[in-house]
Amino acid sequence: MFGFNSYIHLHFHLFLQDVKKALDECEFALYDVIVNLSSLLFFIIMRTLIRVNSCLRIKVRFSKMYSEEN
């Protein structure tokens, strides 16, 4: 039979295991959040660059058309 100190030690050990498990799960969740946010940021940047590129192409076309007319 366990003594009182062994009982406390066992429950403290189980508590530490639960804390470690929770931190590991939190770490993976945090990693997933970071990956998702970085993917979203990459998508936003690429979409913005595509739009800027399209706007620049249109501007170049209109400037060529305008210069040819004059």
C-alpha positions, -999 to 999 in steps of 0.1 A, spaced: 0 0 0 12 35 -8 21 59 18 8 95 17 41 108 2 40 81 -25 4 91 -33 13 128 -36 43 119 -57 22 97 -81 -4 124 -86 22 151 -91 39 128 -117 6 122 -135 -1 160 -133 32 167 -150 25 141 -177 -8 158 -184 8 192 -185 35 179 -209 9 163 -231 -12 195 -232 19 216 -241 28 191 -269 -7 194 -283 -6 232 -279 27 232 -297 13 213 -327 -18 235 -327 4 266 -326 25 252 -354 -7 246 -375 -18 282 -369 16 296 -379 16 274 -411 -19 285 -420 -12 322 -413 20 320 -434 1 303 -462 -26 330 -461 0 358 -461 17 342 -491 -16 339 -509 -24 376 -502 11 387 -513 9 367 -545 -26 379 -553 -15 415 -547 15 411 -570 -7 396 -597 -31 425 -595 -3 450 -596 12 432 -626 -21 433 -644 -25 470 -636 10 478 -649 3 459 -681 -29 478 -687 -11 511 -680 16 502 -705 -9 493 -731 -28 525 -727 3 546 -727 15 529 -760 -19 534 -775 -19 571 -764 16 577 -777 7 561 -811 -23 583 -815 -3 615 -809 
